[in-house]
Amino acid sequence: MKKAIVILIVTGMLGWAIYDFVFASDEKIENESANDKDEIAEVTIGLNVGNMAPDFQLQTLSGEQAKLSDYRGSRVMINFWATWCPPCRAEMPDMEKFYQEKDVEILAINLTDTESSIKQIKDFVSEYQLTFPILLDEVIEVANTYAIQPIPTSYMVDSNGIIQFKTFGPLNFEQMVQEFEKME
């Protein structure tokens, strides 16, 4: 009787290991390393450092479509913000300087559903003379995907689409540069 229970438990564990190996790999994607094209690494899509950043597509303030995966090959700062947010206002001049001085793409995702109007966003962009793309998250779909709680929230994504840094709260220019230079 005891042998039968032990065999049943071992068989169950073996079955679970096989199931986990076969089906869990469906949740992973292959990411080709920029340094060694022959080396393939498995990376999980997620929100933690080391995860592949979840892809998204949003309309820009200028009416174009922007998709995160279109920026593969470039280092990207993803920033979630709103015009009514004082810390967001504080970091915008530093973000513009960062965009102008470094080889970085910035996708500034406005939480449009929380704004009173598109005109308010346009006035904000004009006031701060922002030249990087402003993406409109009109139904807060991307903010939900990225589990945004406080704003601003920023992610630094390397040229392979991997999250290298994330932070809650504003960043200054020096912090942006420091995290940017850590990425390949």
C-alpha positions in Angstrom: 0.0 0.0 0.0 2.8 2.4 0.9 4.7 1.5 -2.3 1.6 2.3 -4.3 1.2 5.7 -2.7 4.9 6.5 -3.3 4.7 5.4 -6.9 1.5 7.4 -7.4 3.2 10.5 -5.9 6.4 10.1 -8.0 4.3 9.5 -11.1 2.3 12.6 -10.4 5.4 14.7 -9.8 7.0 13.4 -13.1 3.8 14.1 -15.0 3.6 17.6 -13.6 7.3 18.3 -14.5 6.6 17.1 -18.1 3.4 19.2 -18.3 5.2 22.3 -16.9 8.1 21.9 -19.3 6.0 21.5 -22.4 3.2 24.0 -21.7 5.0 26.7 -19.6 7.4 27.2 -22.5 4.4 28.6 -24.5 4.5 31.6 -22.2 8.1 32.4 -23.1 9.4 34.0 -26.2 12.7 33.8 -27.9 14.9 36.8 -27.8 17.9 37.1 -30.1 20.9 38.6 -28.3 22.3 41.6 -30.1 25.9 40.6 -29.1 25.7 37.0 -30.3 23.2 36.3 -33.0 23.7 32.5 -32.4 22.8 32.8 -28.8 19.1 32.5 -28.0 17.7 33.3 -24.6 14.2 32.7 -23.3 12.7 35.8 -21.8 9.3 36.1 -20.1 7.0 39.0 -20.9 6.4 40.9 -17.7 6.9 44.1 -15.7 10.0 43.2 -13.7 13.6 44.1 -14.6 14.9 41.3 -16.9 11.4 40.7 -18.5 10.5 41.6 -22.0 8.4 44.8 -21.9 4.7 44.1 -22.9 4.1 45.4 -26.4 1.5 48.1 -27.0 0.2 50.4 -29.7 -1.3 53.8 -29.1 -2.1 56.9 -31.1 0.2 59.9 -30.7 -0.9 63.4 -30.1 -0.1 64.1 -33.7 -2.4 61.3 -34.9 0.1 58.7 -35.8 0.3 55.1 -34.4 3.3 54.2 -32.2 4.0 50.6 -31.2 6.7 49.7 -28.7 8.0 46.8 -30.8 8.7 49.3 -33.7 11.4 50.7 -31.5 13.3 47.4 -31.2 17.0 48.2 -31.8 16.8 51.4 -29.8 16.9 52.2 -26.1 13.5 53.4 -24.9 12.3 55.3 -21.9 8.6 54.6 -21.3 7.0 57.3 -19.0 3.5 57.4 -17.7 2.3 60.8 -16.8 -0.6 63.4 -16.7 -0.7 67.2 -17.0 -2.3 67.6 -13.5 0.5 65.7 -11.8 3.1 68.0 -10.1 6.0 65.5 -10.1 5.3 64.8 -13.8 5.5 68.5 -14.5 8.8 68.7 -12.6 10.5 65.9 -14.6 9.4 67.0 -18.1 12.2 69.6 -18.7 14.7 66.9 -17.7 13.1 64.4 -20.0 13.3 66.9 -22.9 17.0 67.5 -22.2 17.6 63.8 -22.0 15.8 63.2 -25.3 17.8 66.0 -27.0 21.2 65.0 -25.6 21.2 61.2 -25.7 20.4 58.5 -28.3 17.2 57.5 -26.6 13.6 57.2 -27.7 11.0 58.5 -25.2 7.4 57.2 -25.3 5.5 59.5 -22.9 2.2 57.9 -22.3 -0.4 60.3 -21.2 -3.2 59.0 -19.0 -5.7 60.7 -21.3 -8.8 59.4 -19.5 -7.8 61.5 -16.5 -7.4 64.7 -18.4 -10.1 67.3 -19.0 -9.4 67.6 -22.7 -6.9 67.0 -25.5 -6.4 70.7 -25.7 -5.0 70.6 -22.1 -2.4 68.1 -23.2 -1.5 70.1 -26.3 -1.1 73.2 -24.2 1.1 71.3 -21.8 3.3 70.0 -24.6 3.6 73.5 -26.1 4.3 75.1 -22.7 7.2 72.6 -22.0 8.3 72.6 -25.7 8.3 68.8 -25.7 9.5 67.2 -29.0 9.4 63.5 -28.1 6.3 61.4 -28.9 3.2 61.9 -26.7 1.1 58.8 -26.7 -2.6 58.9 -25.7 -3.8 56.1 -23.4 -7.4 57.1 -23.8 -9.0 54.1 -22.0 -6.0 53.5 -19.6 -5.5 50.1 -21.3 -1.7 50.3 -21.4 -1.5 51.8 -17.9 -3.5 48.8 -16.7 -1.2 46.4 -18.6 1.8 48.0 -16.9 0.0 48.1 -13.5 0.6 51.8 -13.1 -0.3 53.0 -9.6 1.6 56.2 -8.9 2.6 58.6 -11.6 5.0 59.3 -13.0 6.3 55.8 -13.5 9.1 55.1 -15.9 10.7 52.1 -17.5 14.0 51.9 -19.3 13.9 49.3 -22.0 17.1 48.1 -23.8 17.4 47.7 -27.6 16.2 44.1 -27.3 13.0 45.1 -25.5 14.1 44.0 -22.1 13.3 46.1 -19.0 16.5 47.2 -17.4 15.1 49.7 -14.9 11.8 50.8 -13.5 10.9 53.5 -11.0 8.0 55.1 -9.4 8.2 58.9 -9.1 10.0 61.6 -11.0 13.6 61.2 -12.3 16.0 64.0 -12.8 18.4 64.3 -15.8 21.3 62.7 -14.0 19.3 59.7 -12.9 18.0 59.2 -16.5 21.5 59.4 -17.9 22.9 57.0 -15.2 20.3 54.3 -16.0 20.6 54.9 -19.7 24.3 54.3 -19.7 23.9 51.0 -17.8 22.0 49.7 -20.8 23.8 48.2 -23.8 
